[in-house]
Amino acid sequence: MATTSDVFNAVAEPQRRQILDLLAQGELSVNDIADALGVRQPQASKHLRVLREVGLVSVREEGKQRFYRLHGAGLKPIHDWV
């Protein structure tokens, strides 16, 4: 279960913003994201779950791997606010 259901709260966490920056370059696996952040895979997965639940990222499964990408429509509340 996500620790937040609000897009603004989700992006308030620095590592989640880093994940969004990484995904702005293209789709990445959860392991690629964890490596780039210097964290363990379960911690990266927790952040990705929050981002997915608020609609900021989408996921596709390929075998045992999960690949994440930005879901642009989820950024609309932030865009509208700015």
N, CA, C and O atoms as a GROMACS GRO file, in nm:
protein
  328
    1MET      N    1   0.084  -0.118   0.000
    1MET     CA    2   0.000   0.000   0.000
    1MET      C    3   0.089   0.125   0.000
    1MET      O    4   0.189   0.130   0.071
    2ALA      N    5   0.052   0.222  -0.079
    2ALA     CA    6   0.130   0.344  -0.091
    2ALA      C    7   0.127   0.424   0.038
    2ALA      O    8   0.031   0.417   0.114
    3THR      N    9   0.233   0.499   0.060
    3THR     CA   10   0.238   0.585   0.178
    3THR      C   11   0.169   0.717   0.151
    3THR      O   12   0.151   0.798   0.242
    4THR      N   13   0.131   0.741   0.029
    4THR     CA   14   0.061   0.864  -0.008
    4THR      C   15  -0.026   0.838  -0.128
    4THR      O   16   0.004   0.752  -0.211
    5SER      N   17  -0.135   0.912  -0.138
    5SER     CA   18  -0.221   0.897  -0.256
    5SER      C   19  -0.224   1.026  -0.336
    5SER      O   20  -0.303   1.038  -0.430
    6ASP      N   21  -0.141   1.122  -0.300
    6ASP     CA   22  -0.140   1.253  -0.363
    6ASP      C   23  -0.012   1.270  -0.445
    6ASP      O   24   0.098   1.243  -0.397
    7VAL      N   25  -0.027   1.314  -0.568
    7VAL     CA   26   0.088   1.333  -0.656
    7VAL      C   27   0.191   1.426  -0.593
    7VAL      O   28   0.311   1.400  -0.602
    8PHE      N   29   0.146   1.534  -0.531
    8PHE     CA   30   0.238   1.630  -0.472
    8PHE      C   31   0.320   1.568  -0.358
    8PHE      O   32   0.440   1.592  -0.348
    9ASN      N   33   0.254   1.489  -0.274
    9ASN     CA   34   0.327   1.420  -0.167
    9ASN      C   35   0.424   1.317  -0.223
    9ASN      O   36   0.534   1.300  -0.171
   10ALA      N   37   0.383   1.249  -0.328
   10ALA     CA   38   0.469   1.147  -0.389
   10ALA      C   39   0.598   1.208  -0.442
   10ALA      O   40   0.705   1.150  -0.423
   11VAL      N   41   0.590   1.324  -0.506
   11VAL     CA   42   0.711   1.385  -0.563
   11VAL      C   43   0.788   1.469  -0.461
   11VAL      O   44   0.896   1.520  -0.492
   12ALA      N   45   0.734   1.483  -0.341
   12ALA     CA   46   0.806   1.557  -0.237
   12ALA      C   47   0.927   1.479  -0.186
   12ALA      O   48   1.020   1.537  -0.130
   13GLU      N   49   0.928   1.349  -0.206
   13GLU     CA   50   1.037   1.262  -0.160
   13GLU      C   51   1.151   1.268  -0.262
   13GLU      O   52   1.130   1.238  -0.379
   14PRO      N   53   1.272   1.307  -0.220
   14PRO     CA   54   1.383   1.327  -0.314
   14PRO      C   55   1.417   1.206  -0.401
   14PRO      O   56   1.444   1.223  -0.520
   15GLN      N   57   1.416   1.086  -0.346
   15GLN     CA   58   1.451   0.970  -0.430
   15GLN      C   59   1.344   0.943  -0.535
   15GLN      O   60   1.375   0.894  -0.643
   16ARG      N   61   1.220   0.975  -0.506
   16ARG     CA   62   1.115   0.958  -0.608
   16ARG      C   63   1.134   1.058  -0.721
   16ARG      O   64   1.111   1.025  -0.837
   17ARG      N   65   1.177   1.180  -0.688
   17ARG     CA   66   1.208   1.277  -0.794
   17ARG      C   67   1.325   1.228  -0.878
   17ARG      O   68   1.326   1.246  -0.999
   18GLN      N   69   1.424   1.168  -0.814
   18GLN     CA   70   1.537   1.112  -0.889
   18GLN      C   71   1.490   1.002  -0.984
   18GLN      O   72   1.536   0.994  -1.098
   19ILE      N   73   1.398   0.920  -0.938
   19ILE     CA   74   1.343   0.814  -1.023
   19ILE      C   75   1.274   0.875  -1.144
   19ILE      O   76   1.292   0.828  -1.256
   20LEU      N   77   1.195   0.980  -1.122
   20LEU     CA   78   1.127   1.046  -1.234
   20LEU      C   79   1.229   1.103  -1.332
   20LEU      O   80   1.210   1.095  -1.454
   21ASP      N   81   1.337   1.161  -1.281
   21ASP     CA   82   1.443   1.212  -1.369
   21ASP      C   83   1.506   1.100  -1.452
   21ASP      O   84   1.530   1.117  -1.571
   22LEU      N   85   1.531   0.987  -1.388
   22LEU     CA   86   1.588   0.872  -1.460
   22LEU      C   87   1.493   0.825  -1.570
   22LEU      O   88   1.535   0.798  -1.682
   23LEU      N   89   1.365   0.814  -1.536
   23LEU     CA   90   1.267   0.763  -1.632
   23LEU      C   91   1.237   0.863  -1.743
   23LEU      O   92   1.182   0.825  -1.847
   24ALA      N   93   1.272   0.990  -1.722
   24ALA     CA   94   1.255   1.088  -1.829
   24ALA      C   95   1.345   1.054  -1.948
   24ALA      O   96   1.320   1.098  -2.060
   25GLN      N   97   1.450   0.976  -1.922
   25GLN     CA   98   1.542   0.934  -2.028
   25GLN      C   99   1.494   0.810  -2.102
   25GLN      O  100   1.544   0.778  -2.210
   26GLY      N  101   1.396   0.739  -2.043
   26GLY     CA  102   1.343   0.619  -2.106
   26GLY      C  103   1.313   0.510  -2.005
   26GLY      O  104   1.340   0.525  -1.885
   27GLU      N  105   1.258   0.403  -2.054
   27GLU     CA  106   1.218   0.290  -1.972
   27GLU      C  107   1.339   0.223  -1.906
   27GLU      O  108   1.444   0.207  -1.968
   28LEU      N  109   1.322   0.184  -1.779
   28LEU     CA  110   1.429   0.117  -1.704
   28LEU      C  111   1.371   0.004  -1.620
   28LEU      O  112   1.255   0.007  -1.580
   29SER      N  113   1.455  -0.096  -1.595
   29SER     CA  114   1.414  -0.203  -1.504
   29SER      C  115   1.430  -0.155  -1.360
   29SER      O  116   1.502  -0.059  -1.333
   30VAL      N  117   1.361  -0.222  -1.270
   30VAL     CA  118   1.372  -0.187  -1.129
   30VAL      C  119   1.516  -0.202  -1.082
   30VAL      O  120   1.562  -0.123  -0.999
   31ASN      N  121   1.589  -0.300  -1.133
   31ASN     CA  122   1.729  -0.318  -1.094
   31ASN      C  123   1.816  -0.204  -1.145
   31ASN      O  124   1.907  -0.159  -1.075
   32ASP      N  125   1.790  -0.156  -1.267
   32ASP     CA  126   1.864  -0.041  -1.320
   32ASP      C  127   1.840   0.082  -1.234
   32ASP      O  128   1.933   0.158  -1.206
   33ILE      N  129   1.716   0.100  -1.191
   33ILE     CA  130   1.681   0.216  -1.108
   33ILE      C  131   1.750   0.205  -0.972
   33ILE      O  132   1.808   0.302  -0.923
   34ALA      N  133   1.745   0.088  -0.912
   34ALA     CA  134   1.810   0.067  -0.782
   34ALA      C  135   1.960   0.094  -0.792
   34ALA      O  136   2.017   0.160  -0.706
   35ASP      N  137   2.023   0.044  -0.897
   35ASP     CA  138   2.167   0.067  -0.916
   35ASP      C  139   2.198   0.215  -0.932
   35ASP      O  140   2.294   0.265  -0.873
   36ALA      N  141   2.118   0.285  -1.011
   36ALA     CA  142   2.142   0.428  -1.034
   36ALA      C  143   2.126   0.510  -0.907
   36ALA      O  144   2.196   0.609  -0.887
   37LEU      N  145   2.034   0.468  -0.820
   37LEU     CA  146   2.011   0.540  -0.694
   37LEU      C  147   2.106   0.496  -0.584
   37LEU      O  148   2.120   0.565  -0.482
   38GLY      N  149   2.172   0.383  -0.603
   38GLY     CA  150   2.259   0.329  -0.499
   38GLY      C  151   2.182   0.272  -0.382
   38GLY      O  152   2.226   0.280  -0.267
   39VAL      N  153   2.064   0.214  -0.410
   39VAL     CA  154   1.981   0.154  -0.306
   39VAL      C  155   1.956   0.007  -0.342
   39VAL      O  156   1.985  -0.037  -0.453
   40ARG      N  157   1.901  -0.066  -0.247
   40ARG     CA  158   1.865  -0.205  -0.273
   40ARG      C  159   1.734  -0.210  -0.350
   40ARG      O  160   1.653  -0.117  -0.344
   41GLN      N  161   1.713  -0.319  -0.422
   41GLN     CA  162   1.595  -0.335  -0.506
   41GLN      C  163   1.464  -0.320  -0.429
   41GLN      O  164   1.373  -0.255  -0.480
   42PRO      N  165   1.449  -0.375  -0.306
   42PRO     CA  166   1.321  -0.357  -0.235
   42PRO      C  167   1.288  -0.211  -0.206
   42PRO      O  168   1.172  -0.171  -0.210
   43GLN      N  169   1.390  -0.130  -0.177
   43GLN     CA  170   1.365   0.012  -0.151
   43GLN      C  171   1.321   0.082  -0.279
   43GLN      O  172   1.229   0.164  -0.276
   44ALA      N  173   1.386   0.052  -0.389
   44ALA     CA  174   1.346   0.111  -0.517
   44ALA      C  175   1.204   0.068  -0.552
   44ALA      O  176   1.125   0.149  -0.600
   45SER      N  177   1.172  -0.058  -0.529
   45SER     CA  178   1.037  -0.109  -0.560
   45SER      C  179   0.931  -0.037  -0.477
   45SER      O  180   0.822  -0.010  -0.527
   46LYS      N  181   0.963  -0.007  -0.352
   46LYS     CA  182   0.868   0.065  -0.266
   46LYS      C  183   0.837   0.203  -0.325
   46LYS      O  184   0.722   0.244  -0.332
   47HIS      N  185   0.941   0.275  -0.365
   47HIS     CA  186   0.922   0.407  -0.424
   47HIS      C  187   0.844   0.396  -0.556
   47HIS      O  188   0.756   0.478  -0.583
   48LEU      N  189   0.877   0.297  -0.636
   48LEU     CA  190   0.808   0.278  -0.764
   48LEU      C  191   0.661   0.244  -0.744
   48LEU      O  192   0.576   0.287  -0.822
   49ARG      N  193   0.630   0.168  -0.640
   49ARG     CA  194   0.491   0.136  -0.610
   49ARG      C  195   0.411   0.263  -0.580
   49ARG      O  196   0.300   0.281  -0.629
   50VAL      N  197   0.469   0.352  -0.500
   50VAL     CA  198   0.402   0.479  -0.468
   50VAL      C  199   0.380   0.559  -0.596
   50VAL      O  200   0.270   0.610  -0.620
   51LEU      N  201   0.483   0.569  -0.679
   51LEU     CA  202   0.471   0.645  -0.804
   51LEU      C  203   0.368   0.583  -0.897
   51LEU      O  204   0.295   0.654  -0.967
   52ARG      N  205   0.361   0.451  -0.899
   52ARG     CA  206   0.262   0.382  -0.983
   52ARG      C  207   0.121   0.405  -0.931
   52ARG      O  208   0.029   0.428  -1.010
   53GLU      N  209   0.102   0.399  -0.800
   53GLU     CA  210  -0.031   0.414  -0.742
   53GLU      C  211  -0.088   0.554  -0.760
   53GLU      O  212  -0.210   0.570  -0.762
   54VAL      N  213  -0.003   0.655  -0.774
   54VAL     CA  214  -0.054   0.790  -0.798
   54VAL      C  215  -0.056   0.823  -0.947
   54VAL      O  216  -0.089   0.935  -0.985
   55GLY      N  217  -0.020   0.726  -1.031
   55GLY     CA  218  -0.032   0.743  -1.175
   55GLY      C  219   0.085   0.811  -1.244
   55GLY      O  220   0.070   0.857  -1.357
   56LEU      N  221   0.201   0.817  -1.179
   56LEU     CA  222   0.316   0.884  -1.240
   56LEU      C  223   0.402   0.792  -1.326
   56LEU      O  224   0.472   0.839  -1.416
   57VAL      N  225   0.397   0.663  -1.299
   57VAL     CA  226   0.471   0.566  -1.379
   57VAL      C  227   0.381   0.449  -1.413
   57VAL      O  228   0.282   0.422  -1.345
   58SER      N  229   0.418   0.381  -1.519
   58SER     CA  230   0.349   0.256  -1.554
   58SER      C  231   0.454   0.147  -1.560
   58SER      O  232   0.574   0.174  -1.570
   59VAL      N  233   0.409   0.023  -1.554
   59VAL     CA  234   0.500  -0.091  -1.548
   59VAL      C  235   0.457  -0.195  -1.650
   59VAL      O  236   0.339  -0.215  -1.676
   60ARG      N  237   0.557  -0.262  -1.706
   60ARG     CA  238   0.528  -0.379  -1.789
   60ARG      C  239   0.621  -0.490  -1.742
   60ARG      O  240   0.735  -0.467  -1.702
   61GLU      N  241   0.567  -0.609  -1.748
   61GLU     CA  242   0.645  -0.725  -1.705
   61GLU      C  243   0.696  -0.801  -1.827
   61GLU      O  244   0.624  -0.820  -1.925
   62GLU      N  245   0.819  -0.843  -1.817
   62GLU     CA  246   0.881  -0.925  -1.922
   62GLU      C  247   0.956  -1.037  -1.850
   62GLU      O  248   1.064  -1.016  -1.795
   63GLY      N  249   0.896  -1.154  -1.850
   63GLY     CA  250   0.953  -1.263  -1.771
   63GLY      C  251   0.944  -1.228  -1.625
   63GLY      O  252   0.837  -1.196  -1.574
   64LYS      N  253   1.057  -1.235  -1.556
   64LYS     CA  254   1.060  -1.203  -1.414
   64LYS      C  255   1.096  -1.057  -1.388
   64LYS      O  256   1.098  -1.013  -1.273
   65GLN      N  257   1.123  -0.982  -1.493
   65GLN     CA  258   1.164  -0.842  -1.476
   65GLN      C  259   1.046  -0.748  -1.493
   65GLN      O  260   0.951  -0.777  -1.566
   66ARG      N  261   1.055  -0.635  -1.424
   66ARG     CA  262   0.957  -0.528  -1.439
   66ARG      C  263   1.029  -0.406  -1.494
   66ARG      O  264   1.136  -0.368  -1.448
   67PHE      N  265   0.967  -0.345  -1.594
   67PHE     CA  266   1.022  -0.226  -1.657
   67PHE      C  267   0.926  -0.110  -1.634
   67PHE      O  268   0.805  -0.123  -1.655
   68TYR      N  269   0.981   0.002  -1.592
   68TYR     CA  270   0.901   0.120  -1.559
   68TYR      C  271   0.927   0.231  -1.659
   68TYR      O  272   1.036   0.245  -1.714
   69ARG      N  273   0.822   0.311  -1.681
   69ARG     CA  274   0.833   0.429  -1.767
   69ARG      C  275   0.740   0.537  -1.712
   69ARG      O  276   0.646   0.508  -1.639
   70LEU      N  277   0.768   0.661  -1.749
   70LEU     CA  278   0.683   0.772  -1.707
   70LEU      C  279   0.545   0.758  -1.768
   70LEU      O  280   0.529   0.710  -1.880
   71HIS      N  281   0.447   0.801  -1.692
   71HIS     CA  282   0.309   0.808  -1.741
   71HIS      C  283   0.273   0.956  -1.736
   71HIS      O  284   0.230   1.007  -1.633
   72GLY      N  285   0.290   1.023  -1.849
   72GLY     CA  286   0.278   1.168  -1.856
   72GLY      C  287   0.150   1.226  -1.802
   72GLY      O  288   0.151   1.334  -1.742
   73ALA      N  289   0.038   1.157  -1.821
   73ALA     CA  290  -0.090   1.209  -1.773
   73ALA      C  291  -0.090   1.227  -1.622
   73ALA      O  292  -0.162   1.313  -1.570
   74GLY      N  293  -0.012   1.148  -1.551
   74GLY     CA  294  -0.006   1.159  -1.406
   74GLY      C  295   0.056   1.289  -1.359
   74GLY      O  296   0.034   1.331  -1.245
   75LEU      N  297   0.133   1.354  -1.446
   75LEU     CA  298   0.196   1.481  -1.411
   75LEU      C  299   0.104   1.601  -1.430
   75LEU      O  300   0.141   1.713  -1.395
   76LYS      N  301  -0.015   1.580  -1.484
   76LYS     CA  302  -0.107   1.690  -1.513
   76LYS      C  303  -0.138   1.776  -1.390
   76LYS      O  304  -0.136   1.899  -1.402
   77PRO      N  305  -0.166   1.718  -1.272
   77PRO     CA  306  -0.193   1.805  -1.156
   77PRO      C  307  -0.078   1.900  -1.125
   77PRO      O  308  -0.101   2.014  -1.085
   78ILE      N  309   0.045   1.853  -1.142
   78ILE     CA  310   0.161   1.939  -1.116
   78ILE      C  311   0.171   2.046  -1.224
   78ILE      O  312   0.196   2.163  -1.195
   79HIS      N  313   0.153   2.006  -1.349
   79HIS     CA  314   0.157   2.101  -1.460
   79HIS      C  315   0.050   2.208  -1.443
   79HIS      O  316   0.077   2.327  -1.462
   80ASP      N  317  -0.070   2.168  -1.406
   80ASP     CA  318  -0.179   2.264  -1.386
   80ASP      C  319  -0.150   2.360  -1.272
   80ASP      O  320  -0.186   2.477  -1.278
   81TRP      N  321  -0.084   2.311  -1.168
   81TRP     CA  322  -0.053   2.394  -1.053
   81TRP      C  323   0.053   2.499  -1.088
   81TRP      O  324   0.044   2.614  -1.045
   82VAL      N  325   0.153   2.456  -1.167
   82VAL     CA  326   0.262   2.547  -1.204
   82VAL      C  327   0.207   2.647  -1.303
   82VAL      O  328   0.281   2.734  -1.350
   0.00000   0.00000   0.00000
